[in-house]
C-alpha cells in the first residue's frame, strides 16, 4: 500500500504524519516536530494527500 506524508496544518512541517490513502483518524494526537507539541487531527480516507482537518 502506498504511503505518503501529510504536512502540518499549523506550521507546514512536511513530515508531520504518514498515512495511507485509506487511513482514517479521528481526534488523533499527532506530534509535530515543527510545533514541538501534539496536535489533535482528524483525517478521512480518500482525501487529497495534504488534506488535514483541525479539530
Ligand atoms: Zn507543526
mmCIF file of the protein (N, C-alpha, C, O) and its ligand, coordinates in Angstrom:
data_MODEL
# 
_entry.id   MODEL 
# 
loop_
_entity.id 
_entity.type 
_entity.pdbx_number_of_molecules 
1 polymer     1 
2 non-polymer 1 
# 
_entity_poly.entity_id                      1 
_entity_poly.type                           'polypeptide(L)' 
_entity_poly.nstd_linkage                   no 
_entity_poly.nstd_monomer                   no 
_entity_poly.pdbx_seq_one_letter_code       
;(UNK)(UNK)(UNK)(UNK)(UNK)(UNK)(UNK)(UNK)(UNK)(UNK)(UNK)(UNK)(UNK)(UNK)(UNK)(UNK)
(UNK)(UNK)(UNK)(UNK)(UNK)(UNK)(UNK)(UNK)(UNK)(UNK)(UNK)(UNK)(UNK)(UNK)(UNK)(UNK)
(UNK)(UNK)(UNK)(UNK)(UNK)(UNK)(UNK)(UNK)(UNK)(UNK)(UNK)(UNK)(UNK)(UNK)(UNK)(UNK)
(UNK)(UNK)(UNK)(UNK)(UNK)(UNK)(UNK)
;
_entity_poly.pdbx_seq_one_letter_code_can   XXXXXXXXXXXXXXXXXXXXXXXXXXXXXXXXXXXXXXXXXXXXXXXXXXXXXXX 
_entity_poly.pdbx_strand_id                 A 
# 
loop_
_entity_poly_seq.entity_id 
_entity_poly_seq.num 
_entity_poly_seq.mon_id 
_entity_poly_seq.hetero 
1 1  UNK n 
1 2  UNK n 
1 3  UNK n 
1 4  UNK n 
1 5  UNK n 
1 6  UNK n 
1 7  UNK n 
1 8  UNK n 
1 9  UNK n 
1 10 UNK n 
1 11 UNK n 
1 12 UNK n 
1 13 UNK n 
1 14 UNK n 
1 15 UNK n 
1 16 UNK n 
1 17 UNK n 
1 18 UNK n 
1 19 UNK n 
1 20 UNK n 
1 21 UNK n 
1 22 UNK n 
1 23 UNK n 
1 24 UNK n 
1 25 UNK n 
1 26 UNK n 
1 27 UNK n 
1 28 UNK n 
1 29 UNK n 
1 30 UNK n 
1 31 UNK n 
1 32 UNK n 
1 33 UNK n 
1 34 UNK n 
1 35 UNK n 
1 36 UNK n 
1 37 UNK n 
1 38 UNK n 
1 39 UNK n 
1 40 UNK n 
1 41 UNK n 
1 42 UNK n 
1 43 UNK n 
1 44 UNK n 
1 45 UNK n 
1 46 UNK n 
1 47 UNK n 
1 48 UNK n 
1 49 UNK n 
1 50 UNK n 
1 51 UNK n 
1 52 UNK n 
1 53 UNK n 
1 54 UNK n 
1 55 UNK n 
# 
loop_
_struct_asym.id 
_struct_asym.entity_id 
A 1 
B 2 
# 
loop_
_chem_comp.id 
_chem_comp.type 
_chem_comp.mon_nstd_flag 
UNK 'L-peptide linking' . 
ZN  non-polymer         . 
# 
_pdbx_entity_nonpoly.entity_id   2 
_pdbx_entity_nonpoly.name        ? 
_pdbx_entity_nonpoly.comp_id     ZN 
# 
_pdbx_nonpoly_scheme.asym_id         B 
_pdbx_nonpoly_scheme.entity_id       2 
_pdbx_nonpoly_scheme.mon_id          ZN 
_pdbx_nonpoly_scheme.ndb_seq_num     1 
_pdbx_nonpoly_scheme.pdb_seq_num     101 
_pdbx_nonpoly_scheme.auth_seq_num    101 
_pdbx_nonpoly_scheme.pdb_mon_id      ZN 
_pdbx_nonpoly_scheme.auth_mon_id     ZN 
_pdbx_nonpoly_scheme.pdb_strand_id   A 
_pdbx_nonpoly_scheme.pdb_ins_code    . 
# 
loop_
_atom_site.group_PDB 
_atom_site.id 
_atom_site.type_symbol 
_atom_site.label_atom_id 
_atom_site.label_alt_id 
_atom_site.label_comp_id 
_atom_site.label_asym_id 
_atom_site.label_entity_id 
_atom_site.label_seq_id 
_atom_site.pdbx_PDB_ins_code 
_atom_site.Cartn_x 
_atom_site.Cartn_y 
_atom_site.Cartn_z 
_atom_site.occupancy 
_atom_site.B_iso_or_equiv 
_atom_site.pdbx_formal_charge 
_atom_site.auth_seq_id 
_atom_site.auth_comp_id 
_atom_site.auth_asym_id 
_atom_site.auth_atom_id 
_atom_site.pdbx_PDB_model_num 
ATOM   1   N  N  . UNK A 1 1  ? 0.850   -1.198 0.000  1.00 0.00 ? 1   UNK A N  1 
ATOM   2   C  CA . UNK A 1 1  ? 0.000   0.000  0.000  1.00 0.00 ? 1   UNK A CA 1 
ATOM   3   C  C  . UNK A 1 1  ? 0.875   1.234  0.000  1.00 0.00 ? 1   UNK A C  1 
ATOM   4   O  O  . UNK A 1 1  ? 1.881   1.296  0.707  1.00 0.00 ? 1   UNK A O  1 
ATOM   5   N  N  . UNK A 1 2  ? 0.492   2.203  -0.786 1.00 0.00 ? 2   UNK A N  1 
ATOM   6   C  CA . UNK A 1 2  ? 1.309   3.411  -0.887 1.00 0.00 ? 2   UNK A CA 1 
ATOM   7   C  C  . UNK A 1 2  ? 1.069   4.335  0.304  1.00 0.00 ? 2   UNK A C  1 
ATOM   8   O  O  . UNK A 1 2  ? -0.070  4.603  0.685  1.00 0.00 ? 2   UNK A O  1 
ATOM   9   N  N  . UNK A 1 3  ? 2.148   4.804  0.869  1.00 0.00 ? 3   UNK A N  1 
ATOM   10  C  CA . UNK A 1 3  ? 2.018   5.743  1.977  1.00 0.00 ? 3   UNK A CA 1 
ATOM   11  C  C  . UNK A 1 3  ? 2.662   7.065  1.590  1.00 0.00 ? 3   UNK A C  1 
ATOM   12  O  O  . UNK A 1 3  ? 3.545   7.114  0.734  1.00 0.00 ? 3   UNK A O  1 
ATOM   13  N  N  . UNK A 1 4  ? 2.215   8.122  2.223  1.00 0.00 ? 4   UNK A N  1 
ATOM   14  C  CA . UNK A 1 4  ? 2.813   9.421  1.938  1.00 0.00 ? 4   UNK A CA 1 
ATOM   15  C  C  . UNK A 1 4  ? 2.679   10.324 3.147  1.00 0.00 ? 4   UNK A C  1 
ATOM   16  O  O  . UNK A 1 4  ? 1.913   10.050 4.071  1.00 0.00 ? 4   UNK A O  1 
ATOM   17  N  N  . UNK A 1 5  ? 3.438   11.401 3.121  1.00 0.00 ? 5   UNK A N  1 
ATOM   18  C  CA . UNK A 1 5  ? 3.489   12.309 4.263  1.00 0.00 ? 5   UNK A CA 1 
ATOM   19  C  C  . UNK A 1 5  ? 2.418   13.381 4.151  1.00 0.00 ? 5   UNK A C  1 
ATOM   20  O  O  . UNK A 1 5  ? 2.091   13.865 3.068  1.00 0.00 ? 5   UNK A O  1 
ATOM   21  N  N  . UNK A 1 6  ? 1.892   13.725 5.300  1.00 0.00 ? 6   UNK A N  1 
ATOM   22  C  CA . UNK A 1 6  ? 0.963   14.853 5.383  1.00 0.00 ? 6   UNK A CA 1 
ATOM   23  C  C  . UNK A 1 6  ? 1.678   15.979 6.115  1.00 0.00 ? 6   UNK A C  1 
ATOM   24  O  O  . UNK A 1 6  ? 2.290   15.759 7.160  1.00 0.00 ? 6   UNK A O  1 
ATOM   25  N  N  . UNK A 1 7  ? 1.601   17.173 5.569  1.00 0.00 ? 7   UNK A N  1 
ATOM   26  C  CA . UNK A 1 7  ? 2.267   18.302 6.224  1.00 0.00 ? 7   UNK A CA 1 
ATOM   27  C  C  . UNK A 1 7  ? 1.413   18.845 7.360  1.00 0.00 ? 7   UNK A C  1 
ATOM   28  O  O  . UNK A 1 7  ? 0.191   18.694 7.377  1.00 0.00 ? 7   UNK A O  1 
ATOM   29  N  N  . UNK A 1 8  ? 2.092   19.482 8.308  1.00 0.00 ? 8   UNK A N  1 
ATOM   30  C  CA . UNK A 1 8  ? 1.403   20.011 9.477  1.00 0.00 ? 8   UNK A CA 1 
ATOM   31  C  C  . UNK A 1 8  ? 0.480   21.164 9.082  1.00 0.00 ? 8   UNK A C  1 
ATOM   32  O  O  . UNK A 1 8  ? 0.894   22.080 8.372  1.00 0.00 ? 8   UNK A O  1 
ATOM   33  N  N  . UNK A 1 9  ? -0.768  21.116 9.545  1.00 0.00 ? 9   UNK A N  1 
ATOM   34  C  CA . UNK A 1 9  ? -1.710  22.184 9.189  1.00 0.00 ? 9   UNK A CA 1 
ATOM   35  C  C  . UNK A 1 9  ? -1.392  23.505 9.865  1.00 0.00 ? 9   UNK A C  1 
ATOM   36  O  O  . UNK A 1 9  ? -1.907  24.546 9.458  1.00 0.00 ? 9   UNK A O  1 
ATOM   37  N  N  . UNK A 1 10 ? -0.556  23.480 10.888 1.00 0.00 ? 10  UNK A N  1 
ATOM   38  C  CA . UNK A 1 10 ? -0.254  24.721 11.602 1.00 0.00 ? 10  UNK A CA 1 
ATOM   39  C  C  . UNK A 1 10 ? 1.035   25.374 11.128 1.00 0.00 ? 10  UNK A C  1 
ATOM   40  O  O  . UNK A 1 10 ? 1.049   26.561 10.802 1.00 0.00 ? 10  UNK A O  1 
ATOM   41  N  N  . UNK A 1 11 ? 2.121   24.602 11.089 1.00 0.00 ? 11  UNK A N  1 
ATOM   42  C  CA . UNK A 1 11 ? 3.417   25.192 10.750 1.00 0.00 ? 11  UNK A CA 1 
ATOM   43  C  C  . UNK A 1 11 ? 3.914   24.765 9.373  1.00 0.00 ? 11  UNK A C  1 
ATOM   44  O  O  . UNK A 1 11 ? 4.898   25.311 8.875  1.00 0.00 ? 11  UNK A O  1 
ATOM   45  N  N  . UNK A 1 12 ? 3.241   23.794 8.753  1.00 0.00 ? 12  UNK A N  1 
ATOM   46  C  CA . UNK A 1 12 ? 3.638   23.372 7.422  1.00 0.00 ? 12  UNK A CA 1 
ATOM   47  C  C  . UNK A 1 12 ? 4.789   22.385 7.396  1.00 0.00 ? 12  UNK A C  1 
ATOM   48  O  O  . UNK A 1 12 ? 5.323   22.086 6.328  1.00 0.00 ? 12  UNK A O  1 
ATOM   49  N  N  . UNK A 1 13 ? 5.178   21.877 8.554  1.00 0.00 ? 13  UNK A N  1 
ATOM   50  C  CA . UNK A 1 13 ? 6.254   20.882 8.606  1.00 0.00 ? 13  UNK A CA 1 
ATOM   51  C  C  . UNK A 1 13 ? 5.916   19.702 7.701  1.00 0.00 ? 13  UNK A C  1 
ATOM   52  O  O  . UNK A 1 13 ? 4.876   19.070 7.880  1.00 0.00 ? 13  UNK A O  1 
ATOM   53  N  N  . UNK A 1 14 ? 6.780   19.396 6.730  1.00 0.00 ? 14  UNK A N  1 
ATOM   54  C  CA . UNK A 1 14 ? 6.410   18.439 5.679  1.00 0.00 ? 14  UNK A CA 1 
ATOM   55  C  C  . UNK A 1 14 ? 6.289   16.986 6.132  1.00 0.00 ? 14  UNK A C  1 
ATOM   56  O  O  . UNK A 1 14 ? 5.559   16.209 5.515  1.00 0.00 ? 14  UNK A O  1 
ATOM   57  N  N  . UNK A 1 15 ? 6.988   16.609 7.193  1.00 0.00 ? 15  UNK A N  1 
ATOM   58  C  CA . UNK A 1 15 ? 6.929   15.215 7.642  1.00 0.00 ? 15  UNK A CA 1 
ATOM   59  C  C  . UNK A 1 15 ? 6.150   15.108 8.947  1.00 0.00 ? 15  UNK A C  1 
ATOM   60  O  O  . UNK A 1 15 ? 6.650   14.613 9.957  1.00 0.00 ? 15  UNK A O  1 
ATOM   61  N  N  . UNK A 1 16 ? 4.952   15.570 8.896  1.00 0.00 ? 16  UNK A N  1 
ATOM   62  C  CA . UNK A 1 16 ? 4.096   15.624 10.075 1.00 0.00 ? 16  UNK A CA 1 
ATOM   63  C  C  . UNK A 1 16 ? 3.648   14.228 10.472 1.00 0.00 ? 16  UNK A C  1 
ATOM   64  O  O  . UNK A 1 16 ? 4.046   13.730 11.525 1.00 0.00 ? 16  UNK A O  1 
ATOM   65  N  N  . UNK A 1 17 ? 2.844   13.600 9.665  1.00 0.00 ? 17  UNK A N  1 
ATOM   66  C  CA . UNK A 1 17 ? 2.433   12.209 9.888  1.00 0.00 ? 17  UNK A CA 1 
ATOM   67  C  C  . UNK A 1 17 ? 2.435   11.486 8.555  1.00 0.00 ? 17  UNK A C  1 
ATOM   68  O  O  . UNK A 1 17 ? 2.366   12.096 7.488  1.00 0.00 ? 17  UNK A O  1 
ATOM   69  N  N  . UNK A 1 18 ? 2.516   10.171 8.649  1.00 0.00 ? 18  UNK A N  1 
ATOM   70  C  CA . UNK A 1 18 ? 2.469   9.332  7.459  1.00 0.00 ? 18  UNK A CA 1 
ATOM   71  C  C  . UNK A 1 18 ? 1.087   8.693  7.388  1.00 0.00 ? 18  UNK A C  1 
ATOM   72  O  O  . UNK A 1 18 ? 0.499   8.332  8.408  1.00 0.00 ? 18  UNK A O  1 
ATOM   73  N  N  . UNK A 1 19 ? 0.595   8.565  6.196  1.00 0.00 ? 19  UNK A N  1 
ATOM   74  C  CA . UNK A 1 19 ? -0.723  7.961  6.056  1.00 0.00 ? 19  UNK A CA 1 
ATOM   75  C  C  . UNK A 1 19 ? -0.803  7.134  4.779  1.00 0.00 ? 19  UNK A C  1 
ATOM   76  O  O  . UNK A 1 19 ? -0.017  7.305  3.847  1.00 0.00 ? 19  UNK A O  1 
ATOM   77  N  N  . UNK A 1 20 ? -1.766  6.246  4.769  1.00 0.00 ? 20  UNK A N  1 
ATOM   78  C  CA . UNK A 1 20 ? -2.140  5.566  3.550  1.00 0.00 ? 20  UNK A CA 1 
ATOM   79  C  C  . UNK A 1 20 ? -3.335  6.281  2.950  1.00 0.00 ? 20  UNK A C  1 
ATOM   80  O  O  . UNK A 1 20 ? -3.949  7.132  3.594  1.00 0.00 ? 20  UNK A O  1 
ATOM   81  N  N  . UNK A 1 21 ? -3.659  5.937  1.730  1.00 0.00 ? 21  UNK A N  1 
ATOM   82  C  CA . UNK A 1 21 ? -4.821  6.563  1.092  1.00 0.00 ? 21  UNK A CA 1 
ATOM   83  C  C  . UNK A 1 21 ? -6.079  6.312  1.913  1.00 0.00 ? 21  UNK A C  1 
ATOM   84  O  O  . UNK A 1 21 ? -6.962  7.164  2.006  1.00 0.00 ? 21  UNK A O  1 
ATOM   85  N  N  . UNK A 1 22 ? -6.138  5.119  2.508  1.00 0.00 ? 22  UNK A N  1 
ATOM   86  C  CA . UNK A 1 22 ? -7.359  4.764  3.235  1.00 0.00 ? 22  UNK A CA 1 
ATOM   87  C  C  . UNK A 1 22 ? -7.274  5.003  4.735  1.00 0.00 ? 22  UNK A C  1 
ATOM   88  O  O  . UNK A 1 22 ? -8.151  4.582  5.491  1.00 0.00 ? 22  UNK A O  1 
ATOM   89  N  N  . UNK A 1 23 ? -6.214  5.680  5.160  1.00 0.00 ? 23  UNK A N  1 
ATOM   90  C  CA . UNK A 1 23 ? -6.085  5.964  6.587  1.00 0.00 ? 23  UNK A CA 1 
ATOM   91  C  C  . UNK A 1 23 ? -7.220  6.860  7.064  1.00 0.00 ? 23  UNK A C  1 
ATOM   92  O  O  . UNK A 1 23 ? -7.560  7.862  6.435  1.00 0.00 ? 23  UNK A O  1 
ATOM   93  N  N  . UNK A 1 24 ? -7.787  6.470  8.182  1.00 0.00 ? 24  UNK A N  1 
ATOM   94  C  CA . UNK A 1 24 ? -8.780  7.333  8.820  1.00 0.00 ? 24  UNK A CA 1 
ATOM   95  C  C  . UNK A 1 24 ? -8.376  7.560  10.272 1.00 0.00 ? 24  UNK A C  1 
ATOM   96  O  O  . UNK A 1 24 ? -8.053  6.616  10.993 1.00 0.00 ? 24  UNK A O  1 
ATOM   97  N  N  . UNK A 1 25 ? -8.396  8.798  10.683 1.00 0.00 ? 25  UNK A N  1 
ATOM   98  C  CA . UNK A 1 25 ? -8.067  9.141  12.061 1.00 0.00 ? 25  UNK A CA 1 
ATOM   99  C  C  . UNK A 1 25 ? -9.135  10.077 12.605 1.00 0.00 ? 25  UNK A C  1 
ATOM   100 O  O  . UNK A 1 25 ? -9.644  10.946 11.898 1.00 0.00 ? 25  UNK A O  1 
ATOM   101 N  N  . UNK A 1 26 ? -9.457  9.884  13.861 1.00 0.00 ? 26  UNK A N  1 
ATOM   102 C  CA . UNK A 1 26 ? -10.413 10.813 14.486 1.00 0.00 ? 26  UNK A CA 1 
ATOM   103 C  C  . UNK A 1 26 ? -9.884  11.211 15.855 1.00 0.00 ? 26  UNK A C  1 
ATOM   104 O  O  . UNK A 1 26 ? -9.647  10.361 16.714 1.00 0.00 ? 26  UNK A O  1 
ATOM   105 N  N  . UNK A 1 27 ? -9.703  12.510 16.049 1.00 0.00 ? 27  UNK A N  1 
ATOM   106 C  CA . UNK A 1 27 ? -9.172  13.029 17.308 1.00 0.00 ? 27  UNK A CA 1 
ATOM   107 C  C  . UNK A 1 27 ? -7.870  12.334 17.678 1.00 0.00 ? 27  UNK A C  1 
ATOM   108 O  O  . UNK A 1 27 ? -7.693  11.867 18.803 1.00 0.00 ? 27  UNK A O  1 
ATOM   109 N  N  . UNK A 1 28 ? -6.959  12.275 16.706 1.00 0.00 ? 28  UNK A N  1 
ATOM   110 C  CA . UNK A 1 28 ? -5.682  11.615 16.915 1.00 0.00 ? 28  UNK A CA 1 
ATOM   111 C  C  . UNK A 1 28 ? -4.625  12.647 17.322 1.00 0.00 ? 28  UNK A C  1 
ATOM   112 O  O  . UNK A 1 28 ? -4.434  13.645 16.628 1.00 0.00 ? 28  UNK A O  1 
ATOM   113 N  N  . UNK A 1 29 ? -3.932  12.405 18.459 1.00 0.00 ? 29  UNK A N  1 
ATOM   114 C  CA . UNK A 1 29 ? -2.903  13.349 18.902 1.00 0.00 ? 29  UNK A CA 1 
ATOM   115 C  C  . UNK A 1 29 ? -1.579  13.099 18.195 1.00 0.00 ? 29  UNK A C  1 
ATOM   116 O  O  . UNK A 1 29 ? -0.764  12.301 18.659 1.00 0.00 ? 29  UNK A O  1 
ATOM   117 N  N  . UNK A 1 30 ? -1.364  13.772 17.086 1.00 0.00 ? 30  UNK A N  1 
ATOM   118 C  CA . UNK A 1 30 ? -0.139  13.589 16.313 1.00 0.00 ? 30  UNK A CA 1 
ATOM   119 C  C  . UNK A 1 30 ? 0.907   14.601 16.771 1.00 0.00 ? 30  UNK A C  1 
ATOM   120 O  O  . UNK A 1 30 ? 0.612   15.787 16.920 1.00 0.00 ? 30  UNK A O  1 
ATOM   121 N  N  . UNK A 1 31 ? 2.112   14.130 16.990 1.00 0.00 ? 31  UNK A N  1 
ATOM   122 C  CA . UNK A 1 31 ? 3.175   15.017 17.440 1.00 0.00 ? 31  UNK A CA 1 
ATOM   123 C  C  . UNK A 1 31 ? 3.860   15.674 16.244 1.00 0.00 ? 31  UNK A C  1 
ATOM   124 O  O  . UNK A 1 31 ? 4.272   14.993 15.305 1.00 0.00 ? 31  UNK A O  1 
ATOM   125 N  N  . UNK A 1 32 ? 3.976   16.972 16.285 1.00 0.00 ? 32  UNK A N  1 
ATOM   126 C  CA . UNK A 1 32 ? 4.657   17.695 15.207 1.00 0.00 ? 32  UNK A CA 1 
ATOM   127 C  C  . UNK A 1 32 ? 6.031   18.139 15.686 1.00 0.00 ? 32  UNK A C  1 
ATOM   128 O  O  . UNK A 1 32 ? 6.168   18.782 16.727 1.00 0.00 ? 32  UNK A O  1 
ATOM   129 N  N  . UNK A 1 33 ? 7.056   17.777 14.897 1.00 0.00 ? 33  UNK A N  1 
ATOM   130 C  CA . UNK A 1 33 ? 8.417   18.169 15.264 1.00 0.00 ? 33  UNK A CA 1 
ATOM   131 C  C  . UNK A 1 33 ? 8.657   19.646 14.995 1.00 0.00 ? 33  UNK A C  1 
ATOM   132 O  O  . UNK A 1 33 ? 9.580   20.242 15.551 1.00 0.00 ? 33  UNK A O  1 
ATOM   133 N  N  . UNK A 1 34 ? 7.838   20.229 14.155 1.00 0.00 ? 34  UNK A N  1 
ATOM   134 C  CA . UNK A 1 34 ? 7.964   21.662 13.886 1.00 0.00 ? 34  UNK A CA 1 
ATOM   135 C  C  . UNK A 1 34 ? 7.381   22.482 15.020 1.00 0.00 ? 34  UNK A C  1 
ATOM   136 O  O  . UNK A 1 34 ? 8.018   23.406 15.524 1.00 0.00 ? 34  UNK A O  1 
ATOM   137 N  N  . UNK A 1 35 ? 6.169   22.138 15.416 1.00 0.00 ? 35  UNK A N  1 
ATOM   138 C  CA . UNK A 1 35 ? 5.499   22.847 16.525 1.00 0.00 ? 35  UNK A CA 1 
ATOM   139 C  C  . UNK A 1 35 ? 6.030   22.389 17.874 1.00 0.00 ? 35  UNK A C  1 
ATOM   140 O  O  . UNK A 1 35 ? 5.902   23.101 18.869 1.00 0.00 ? 35  UNK A O  1 
ATOM   141 N  N  . UNK A 1 36 ? 6.624   21.204 17.911 1.00 0.00 ? 36  UNK A N  1 
ATOM   142 C  CA . UNK A 1 36 ? 7.093   20.569 19.144 1.00 0.00 ? 36  UNK A CA 1 
ATOM   143 C  C  . UNK A 1 36 ? 5.959   20.356 20.130 1.00 0.00 ? 36  UNK A C  1 
ATOM   144 O  O  . UNK A 1 36 ? 6.135   20.531 21.336 1.00 0.00 ? 36  UNK A O  1 
ATOM   145 N  N  . UNK A 1 37 ? 4.821   19.987 19.628 1.00 0.00 ? 37  UNK A N  1 
ATOM   146 C  CA . UNK A 1 37 ? 3.710   19.632 20.507 1.00 0.00 ? 37  UNK A CA 1 
ATOM   147 C  C  . UNK A 1 37 ? 2.716   18.772 19.728 1.00 0.00 ? 37  UNK A C  1 
ATOM   148 O  O  . UNK A 1 37 ? 2.808   18.611 18.511 1.00 0.00 ? 37  UNK A O  1 
ATOM   149 N  N  . UNK A 1 38 ? 1.773   18.233 20.478 1.00 0.00 ? 38  UNK A N  1 
ATOM   150 C  CA . UNK A 1 38 ? 0.769   17.396 19.848 1.00 0.00 ? 38  UNK A CA 1 
ATOM   151 C  C  . UNK A 1 38 ? -0.362  18.245 19.283 1.00 0.00 ? 38  UNK A C  1 
ATOM   152 O  O  . UNK A 1 38 ? -0.768  19.253 19.861 1.00 0.00 ? 38  UNK A O  1 
ATOM   153 N  N  . UNK A 1 39 ? -0.849  17.802 18.141 1.00 0.00 ? 39  UNK A N  1 
ATOM   154 C  CA . UNK A 1 39 ? -1.974  18.482 17.520 1.00 0.00 ? 39  UNK A CA 1 
ATOM   155 C  C  . UNK A 1 39 ? -3.071  17.445 17.297 1.00 0.00 ? 39  UNK A C  1 
ATOM   156 O  O  . UNK A 1 39 ? -2.817  16.349 16.796 1.00 0.00 ? 39  UNK A O  1 
ATOM   157 N  N  . UNK A 1 40 ? -4.267  17.803 17.670 1.00 0.00 ? 40  UNK A N  1 
ATOM   158 C  CA . UNK A 1 40 ? -5.407  16.909 17.510 1.00 0.00 ? 40  UNK A CA 1 
ATOM   159 C  C  . UNK A 1 40 ? -5.894  16.988 16.069 1.00 0.00 ? 40  UNK A C  1 
ATOM   160 O  O  . UNK A 1 40 ? -6.338  18.040 15.608 1.00 0.00 ? 40  UNK A O  1 
ATOM   161 N  N  . UNK A 1 41 ? -5.806  15.863 15.364 1.00 0.00 ? 41  UNK A N  1 
ATOM   162 C  CA . UNK A 1 41 ? -6.181  15.893 13.952 1.00 0.00 ? 41  UNK A CA 1 
ATOM   163 C  C  . UNK A 1 41 ? -7.260  14.875 13.645 1.00 0.00 ? 41  UNK A C  1 
ATOM   164 O  O  . UNK A 1 41 ? -7.435  13.887 14.359 1.00 0.00 ? 41  UNK A O  1 
ATOM   165 N  N  . UNK A 1 42 ? -7.965  15.136 12.583 1.00 0.00 ? 42  UNK A N  1 
ATOM   166 C  CA . UNK A 1 42 ? -8.952  14.205 12.046 1.00 0.00 ? 42  UNK A CA 1 
ATOM   167 C  C  . UNK A 1 42 ? -8.702  14.071 10.551 1.00 0.00 ? 42  UNK A C  1 
ATOM   168 O  O  . UNK A 1 42 ? -8.666  15.058 9.816  1.00 0.00 ? 42  UNK A O  1 
ATOM   169 N  N  . UNK A 1 43 ? -8.531  12.824 10.120 1.00 0.00 ? 43  UNK A N  1 
ATOM   170 C  CA . UNK A 1 43 ? -8.296  12.540 8.703  1.00 0.00 ? 43  UNK A CA 1 
ATOM   171 C  C  . UNK A 1 43 ? -9.360  11.580 8.215  1.00 0.00 ? 43  UNK A C  1 
ATOM   172 O  O  . UNK A 1 43 ? -9.697  10.612 8.896  1.00 0.00 ? 43  UNK A O  1 
ATOM   173 N  N  . UNK A 1 44 ? -9.881  11.850 7.047  1.00 0.00 ? 44  UNK A N  1 
ATOM   174 C  CA . UNK A 1 44 ? -10.803 10.906 6.443  1.00 0.00 ? 44  UNK A CA 1 
ATOM   175 C  C  . UNK A 1 44 ? -10.136 10.270 5.238  1.00 0.00 ? 44  UNK A C  1 
ATOM   176 O  O  . UNK A 1 44 ? -9.269  10.865 4.597  1.00 0.00 ? 44  UNK A O  1 
ATOM   177 N  N  . UNK A 1 45 ? -10.559 9.051  4.945  1.00 0.00 ? 45  UNK A N  1 
ATOM   178 C  CA . UNK A 1 45 ? -9.964  8.337  3.832  1.00 0.00 ? 45  UNK A CA 1 
ATOM   179 C  C  . UNK A 1 45 ? -10.320 8.995  2.501  1.00 0.00 ? 45  UNK A C  1 
ATOM   180 O  O  . UNK A 1 45 ? -11.334 9.680  2.368  1.00 0.00 ? 45  UNK A O  1 
ATOM   181 N  N  . UNK A 1 46 ? -9.442  8.757  1.518  1.00 0.00 ? 46  UNK A N  1 
ATOM   182 C  CA . UNK A 1 46 ? -9.660  9.195  0.143  1.00 0.00 ? 46  UNK A CA 1 
ATOM   183 C  C  . UNK A 1 46 ? -9.628  10.708 -0.036 1.00 0.00 ? 46  UNK A C  1 
ATOM   184 O  O  . UNK A 1 46 ? -10.009 11.218 -1.089 1.00 0.00 ? 46  UNK A O  1 
ATOM   185 N  N  . UNK A 1 47 ? -9.183  11.412 0.969  1.00 0.00 ? 47  UNK A N  1 
ATOM   186 C  CA . UNK A 1 47 ? -8.995  12.835 0.764  1.00 0.00 ? 47  UNK A CA 1 
ATOM   187 C  C  . UNK A 1 47 ? -7.672  13.051 0.044  1.00 0.00 ? 47  UNK A C  1 
ATOM   188 O  O  . UNK A 1 47 ? -6.814  12.168 0.056  1.00 0.00 ? 47  UNK A O  1 
ATOM   189 N  N  . UNK A 1 48 ? -7.495  14.193 -0.573 1.00 0.00 ? 48  UNK A N  1 
ATOM   190 C  CA . UNK A 1 48 ? -6.200  14.506 -1.189 1.00 0.00 ? 48  UNK A CA 1 
ATOM   191 C  C  . UNK A 1 48 ? -5.083  14.403 -0.172 1.00 0.00 ? 48  UNK A C  1 
ATOM   192 O  O  . UNK A 1 48 ? -5.304  14.563 1.029  1.00 0.00 ? 48  UNK A O  1 
ATOM   193 N  N  . UNK A 1 49 ? -3.880  14.134 -0.658 1.00 0.00 ? 49  UNK A N  1 
ATOM   194 C  CA . UNK A 1 49 ? -2.765  13.762 0.201  1.00 0.00 ? 49  UNK A CA 1 
ATOM   195 C  C  . UNK A 1 49 ? -2.493  14.763 1.310  1.00 0.00 ? 49  UNK A C  1 
ATOM   196 O  O  . UNK A 1 49 ? -2.144  14.359 2.419  1.00 0.00 ? 49  UNK A O  1 
ATOM   197 N  N  . UNK A 1 50 ? -2.638  16.033 1.052  1.00 0.00 ? 50  UNK A N  1 
ATOM   198 C  CA . UNK A 1 50 ? -2.230  17.015 2.050  1.00 0.00 ? 50  UNK A CA 1 
ATOM   199 C  C  . UNK A 1 50 ? -3.406  17.564 2.845  1.00 0.00 ? 50  UNK A C  1 
ATOM   200 O  O  . UNK A 1 50 ? -3.276  18.545 3.577  1.00 0.00 ? 50  UNK A O  1 
ATOM   201 N  N  . UNK A 1 51 ? -4.531  16.929 2.693  1.00 0.00 ? 51  UNK A N  1 
ATOM   202 C  CA . UNK A 1 51 ? -5.696  17.442 3.385  1.00 0.00 ? 51  UNK A CA 1 
ATOM   203 C  C  . UNK A 1 51 ? -5.699  16.992 4.839  1.00 0.00 ? 51  UNK A C  1 
ATOM   204 O  O  . UNK A 1 51 ? -5.634  15.798 5.128  1.00 0.00 ? 51  UNK A O  1 
ATOM   205 N  N  . UNK A 1 52 ? -5.773  17.934 5.730  1.00 0.00 ? 52  UNK A N  1 
ATOM   206 C  CA . UNK A 1 52 ? -5.838  17.649 7.145  1.00 0.00 ? 52  UNK A CA 1 
ATOM   207 C  C  . UNK A 1 52 ? -6.864  18.606 7.752  1.00 0.00 ? 52  UNK A C  1 
ATOM   208 O  O  . UNK A 1 52 ? -6.878  19.799 7.447  1.00 0.00 ? 52  UNK A O  1 
ATOM   209 N  N  . UNK A 1 53 ? -7.702  18.073 8.597  1.00 0.00 ? 53  UNK A N  1 
ATOM   210 C  CA . UNK A 1 53 ? -8.693  18.914 9.250  1.00 0.00 ? 53  UNK A CA 1 
ATOM   211 C  C  . UNK A 1 53 ? -8.298  19.129 10.701 1.00 0.00 ? 53  UNK A C  1 
ATOM   212 O  O  . UNK A 1 53 ? -8.043  18.172 11.432 1.00 0.00 ? 53  UNK A O  1 
ATOM   213 N  N  . UNK A 1 54 ? -8.250  20.356 11.102 1.00 0.00 ? 54  UNK A N  1 
ATOM   214 C  CA . UNK A 1 54 ? -8.025  20.631 12.504 1.00 0.00 ? 54  UNK A CA 1 
ATOM   215 C  C  . UNK A 1 54 ? -9.323  20.476 13.258 1.00 0.00 ? 54  UNK A C  1 
ATOM   216 O  O  . UNK A 1 54 ? -10.386 20.872 12.781 1.00 0.00 ? 54  UNK A O  1 
ATOM   217 N  N  . UNK A 1 55 ? -9.228  19.894 14.444 1.00 0.00 ? 55  UNK A N  1 
ATOM   218 C  CA . UNK A 1 55 ? -10.429 19.705 15.249 1.00 0.00 ? 55  UNK A CA 1 
ATOM   219 C  C  . UNK A 1 55 ? -10.521 20.839 16.269 1.00 0.00 ? 55  UNK A C  1 
ATOM   220 O  O  . UNK A 1 55 ? -11.462 20.884 17.061 1.00 0.00 ? 55  UNK A O  1 
HETATM 221 ZN ZN . ZN  B 2 .  ? 3.583   21.872 13.143 1.00 0.00 ? 101 ZN  A ZN 1 
# 
